Amino acid sequence: MRRLEGKVAVITGAASGMGRATAARFAAEGASIVIADLNAEGGEAAVRECRENSANAVFHKTDVTAEGEIKGAIERAVKEFGRLDVMFNNAGLAGALGSLEETSAENWDRTFAILLRGVFLGIKHAAPEMRKIGGGSIISTASVAGLRGGAGPLVYSVAKAGVIHLTKCAALELGGDKIRVNCICPGGINTPLIHKHIPGGDPVVRQLLDNIQPIHRAGTGEDIAGAALYLASDDSEWVTGTAMVVDGGLMAGGNLFGGGAPRPAFQTPAKWSGPSFEKD
C-alpha cells in the first residue's frame, strides 16, 4: 500500500522547487493534493504532474499572507476531497537582502508576513479540520539559517528561527488532538529561488553547493520531499515538535561559503528578493 493512500494534503509554494517535488512525491504515494501558490502557470503544471501519477490534484491561487486565501485553500481541499490530513507550509522567498542597517522596516515586515505569518495562518486553519478527523500532520519549511547565524539573509534567518519555535509551541498545543507539528530545515538546496540571484544559474549554483557540506552534492527538492513524506505518513505518528535537518551534513561542520568560495547572493546590496517566478 502506498504511504499516503487516502490522505489529503495542501502544499503551499507547490508550483516550483521543493514544494513541487513534494507534490509529485505525495501524488506517487497516493495523496490527493491542493497546489496552493501565486504562480498559476507553474501550479497548473504541477497539477498535471500529479495527475500523471494517477493522483487527484487541483490548483488554488493562494497568497499565504492573506488569511482568507489560506483558509480558502484548506476549504478547497475539504470541498474537493472531503478532509485534510496534511498541511505543508512551504511557500517562501529570500525577502529582504543586505545588512541590518540597510533593511527597511517595510521589507522586514514583508519578509515576516510570508515566511512566518503564513506558517501561523496555515497551522491556525488546518488544525480545526484535522481535529474533525482525529488528527493529522502539519509540516513547515524552516531552514538551517534558523539554527545558525550567517547561513542566510539576516531577516530570512530570523523569520526561519521563528518558524522553528512556532513549530515547538504549536506541537505542545495540538498534541492532545493527535495533530503532529514539525518543520524541515533544508541546507543548500538547488532551486530556482537561488538560481535567480547568481550569474550562470543552475550549473554555477550546483558547483557552489557541491562544496559546502560533507556530502559533496547540492541538495535537491527530492531530498526535502523524502523528509516531508516521512512526516506526512503514519510512520511518524510519534514525532512532533521537531526541526528535522536535511542538509548533507552542513550543520555538523560544513564549509558554509568559506574557503574562498564566492560571496553568497544574500550579502549583496540588493534590497528585496521576491518569489522565484517573479522578476525583482
C-alpha positions as CSV (number, residue, x, y, z in Angstrom):
1,M,0.0,0.0,0.0
2,R,1.2,3.5,-0.8
3,R,2.2,5.5,2.2
4,L,-0.3,8.4,1.7
5,E,-3.2,6.4,0.3
6,G,-6.5,8.1,1.1
7,K,-4.8,11.2,2.6
8,V,-5.4,14.8,1.5
9,A,-2.7,17.4,1.5
10,V,-2.5,21.2,1.0
11,I,1.0,22.3,-0.1
12,T,1.8,26.0,-0.3
13,G,4.5,27.1,-2.7
14,A,4.0,23.9,-4.7
15,A,4.4,25.4,-8.2
16,S,8.2,25.1,-8.1
17,G,11.2,23.9,-6.2
18,M,10.8,21.9,-3.0
19,G,7.0,22.2,-3.0
20,R,6.6,20.9,-6.5
21,A,8.9,18.0,-5.8
22,T,6.9,17.2,-2.7
23,A,3.6,17.4,-4.5
24,A,4.9,14.9,-7.1
25,R,6.2,12.6,-4.3
26,F,2.9,12.8,-2.4
27,A,1.0,12.1,-5.6
28,A,3.0,9.0,-6.3
29,E,2.3,7.8,-2.7
30,G,-1.5,8.1,-3.2
31,A,-2.4,11.5,-1.8
32,S,-4.9,14.0,-3.2
33,I,-3.4,17.4,-3.3
34,V,-4.2,21.1,-3.4
35,I,-1.4,23.0,-5.1
36,A,-1.6,26.4,-3.3
37,D,0.6,29.1,-4.9
38,L,0.6,32.5,-6.6
39,N,2.2,31.1,-9.7
40,A,-0.7,29.9,-11.8
41,E,1.3,28.6,-14.7
42,G,3.7,26.6,-12.5
43,G,0.8,25.5,-10.3
44,E,-1.2,24.1,-13.3
45,A,1.9,22.3,-14.5
46,A,2.3,20.8,-11.0
47,V,-1.3,19.6,-11.1
48,R,-0.6,17.8,-14.4
49,E,2.4,16.1,-13.0
50,C,0.4,14.9,-10.0
51,R,-2.3,13.6,-12.4
52,E,0.3,11.7,-14.4
53,N,0.8,9.7,-11.2
54,S,-3.0,9.0,-11.2
55,A,-3.5,11.3,-8.2
56,N,-6.3,13.8,-7.6
57,A,-4.9,17.4,-7.7
58,V,-6.2,20.9,-8.1
59,F,-4.6,24.3,-8.2
60,H,-5.8,27.1,-5.9
61,K,-4.3,30.5,-6.3
62,T,-3.1,31.5,-2.8
63,D,-1.3,34.4,-1.2
64,V,0.0,33.0,2.1
65,T,0.0,36.4,3.7
66,A,-3.8,36.7,3.3
67,E,-5.7,34.8,5.9
68,G,-8.8,34.4,3.7
69,E,-6.7,32.8,1.0
70,I,-5.0,30.3,3.3
71,K,-8.4,29.4,4.7
72,G,-9.8,29.1,1.2
73,A,-7.1,26.7,0.1
74,I,-7.9,24.5,3.1
75,E,-11.7,24.7,2.4
76,R,-11.0,23.8,-1.2
77,A,-9.3,20.6,0.0
78,V,-12.3,19.7,2.1
79,K,-14.7,20.5,-0.6
80,E,-12.9,18.6,-3.3
81,F,-11.6,15.6,-1.4
82,G,-13.6,15.5,1.9
83,R,-10.9,16.1,4.5
84,L,-7.5,17.4,5.4
85,D,-4.7,15.2,6.7
86,V,-1.6,17.1,5.8
87,M,-0.7,20.8,5.7
88,F,2.7,21.7,4.3
89,N,3.5,25.3,4.9
90,N,6.3,25.6,2.3
91,A,5.8,28.9,0.5
92,G,8.8,31.2,0.8
93,L,11.3,33.6,-0.7
94,A,14.6,35.2,0.3
95,G,12.9,38.5,1.1
96,A,14.9,41.4,2.5
97,L,18.6,41.3,1.5
98,G,21.5,43.4,2.6
99,S,22.8,44.4,6.0
100,L,20.7,45.1,9.1
101,E,21.2,48.8,8.8
102,E,20.2,48.7,5.1
103,T,17.0,46.8,5.8
104,S,13.8,48.9,5.7
105,A,11.1,48.2,8.2
106,E,8.7,47.6,5.3
107,N,10.9,44.8,3.9
108,W,11.3,43.3,7.3
109,D,7.5,43.2,7.7
110,R,7.0,41.8,4.1
111,T,9.5,39.0,4.8
112,F,8.0,38.0,8.1
113,A,4.5,38.1,6.5
114,I,5.4,35.4,4.0
115,L,7.8,33.3,6.0
116,L,6.3,33.4,9.5
117,R,2.8,34.8,9.4
118,G,2.0,32.5,6.5
119,V,3.0,29.5,8.6
120,F,1.0,30.7,11.6
121,L,-2.1,31.0,9.3
122,G,-1.6,27.6,7.8
123,I,-1.4,26.0,11.3
124,K,-4.3,28.0,12.6
125,H,-6.7,27.0,9.8
126,A,-5.5,23.4,9.3
127,A,-5.9,22.4,12.9
128,P,-9.7,22.5,13.1
129,E,-10.1,20.4,10.0
130,M,-7.6,17.8,11.3
131,R,-9.3,17.7,14.7
132,K,-12.5,16.7,13.0
133,I,-10.9,13.5,11.6
134,G,-8.9,12.6,14.7
135,G,-5.5,14.1,13.9
136,G,-3.1,15.0,11.1
137,S,0.3,16.3,10.2
138,I,1.4,19.9,9.9
139,I,4.8,20.4,8.3
140,S,6.5,23.8,7.7
141,T,9.7,24.7,5.8
142,A,12.2,26.3,8.1
143,S,16.0,26.4,7.3
144,V,19.4,25.7,8.7
145,A,19.6,29.6,8.6
146,G,17.2,29.5,11.6
147,L,19.6,27.4,13.5
148,R,22.9,29.0,12.7
149,G,24.0,32.6,12.2
150,G,25.4,33.5,8.8
151,A,23.6,30.7,6.9
152,G,21.2,33.0,5.1
153,P,20.0,36.6,4.8
154,L,19.5,38.3,8.1
155,V,15.7,38.8,8.1
156,Y,15.1,35.4,6.4
157,S,17.2,33.8,9.1
158,V,15.3,35.4,12.0
159,A,11.9,34.5,10.4
160,K,13.0,30.9,10.0
161,A,14.1,30.8,13.6
162,G,10.6,31.9,14.4
163,V,9.2,29.0,12.3
164,I,11.2,26.6,14.4
165,H,9.9,27.9,17.7
166,L,6.4,28.2,16.4
167,T,6.6,24.6,15.5
168,K,7.5,23.6,19.0
169,C,4.9,25.7,20.6
170,A,2.1,24.5,18.3
171,A,3.2,20.9,18.8
172,L,2.6,21.3,22.6
173,E,-0.8,22.9,22.0
174,L,-2.1,20.4,19.4
175,G,-0.6,17.2,20.6
176,G,-3.6,16.2,22.6
177,D,-5.6,16.2,19.3
178,K,-3.1,13.9,17.7
179,I,-2.1,16.7,15.4
180,R,1.7,16.5,14.8
181,V,3.6,19.7,14.1
182,N,7.1,19.5,12.7
183,C,9.4,21.5,10.4
184,I,12.2,20.7,8.0
185,C,15.4,22.7,8.0
186,P,16.9,22.4,4.5
187,G,20.6,23.2,3.8
188,G,21.9,24.1,0.4
189,I,19.1,23.2,-1.9
190,N,19.5,23.9,-5.6
191,T,16.2,25.6,-6.6
192,P,15.0,28.4,-8.8
193,L,14.8,30.7,-5.8
194,I,18.6,30.6,-5.6
195,H,19.3,30.4,-9.4
196,K,17.8,33.8,-10.0
197,H,20.4,35.6,-7.9
198,I,23.6,34.1,-9.1
199,P,25.1,34.7,-12.6
200,G,25.3,31.5,-14.5
201,G,22.2,30.0,-12.8
202,D,21.9,26.3,-12.2
203,P,25.4,25.0,-13.1
204,V,27.1,27.7,-11.1
205,V,24.8,27.2,-8.1
206,R,25.3,23.4,-8.3
207,Q,29.1,23.8,-8.3
208,L,29.0,26.2,-5.3
209,L,26.6,23.9,-3.3
210,D,28.7,20.8,-4.1
211,N,31.4,22.0,-1.8
212,I,29.8,23.4,1.4
213,Q,28.9,20.2,3.2
214,P,30.4,16.7,3.8
215,I,28.2,15.0,1.2
216,H,29.6,16.7,-1.8
217,R,26.5,17.4,-3.9
218,A,23.8,20.1,-4.0
219,G,20.6,19.3,-2.2
220,T,17.5,18.8,-4.4
221,G,13.8,19.3,-4.0
222,E,13.5,15.5,-3.9
223,D,15.7,15.4,-0.8
224,I,13.2,17.6,1.0
225,A,10.2,15.7,-0.5
226,G,11.5,12.5,1.2
227,A,11.6,14.1,4.6
228,A,8.2,15.6,4.1
229,L,6.8,12.2,3.1
230,Y,8.1,10.7,6.3
231,L,6.5,13.5,8.4
232,A,3.2,13.2,6.4
233,S,2.9,9.5,6.7
234,D,1.9,7.3,9.7
235,D,5.5,6.3,10.1
236,S,6.0,9.5,12.1
237,E,2.9,9.2,14.3
238,W,5.0,9.7,17.5
239,V,7.1,12.5,16.1
240,T,6.1,16.1,16.9
241,G,7.8,19.4,17.8
242,T,10.9,18.5,15.7
243,A,13.1,20.6,13.4
244,M,14.4,17.9,11.0
245,V,17.7,19.0,9.5
246,V,18.2,17.9,5.9
247,D,21.5,19.4,4.8
248,G,24.1,16.8,3.7
249,G,26.0,17.4,7.0
250,L,26.3,21.2,6.8
251,M,25.3,21.8,10.4
252,A,27.7,19.1,11.5
253,G,30.6,21.3,10.4
254,G,30.3,22.2,6.7
255,N,32.1,24.9,4.8
256,L,29.3,27.4,4.7
257,F,30.6,29.6,1.9
258,G,34.1,29.7,3.4
259,G,37.4,28.7,1.9
260,G,37.5,31.4,-0.7
261,A,34.0,30.5,-2.2
262,P,32.1,33.3,-3.9
263,R,30.1,35.6,-1.6
264,P,26.5,34.4,-1.4
265,A,23.8,36.4,-3.0
266,F,22.3,37.5,0.3
267,Q,25.4,39.6,1.0
268,T,24.9,41.8,-2.0
269,P,23.4,45.3,-1.6
270,A,20.1,44.2,-3.1
271,K,17.1,45.2,-1.0
272,W,14.3,42.6,-1.9
273,S,14.1,39.2,-3.5
274,G,10.7,38.0,-4.4
275,P,9.2,34.7,-5.5
276,S,11.3,32.7,-8.0
277,F,8.8,33.2,-10.8
278,E,8.8,37.0,-10.5
279,K,11.5,39.4,-11.6
280,D,12.8,41.5,-8.7
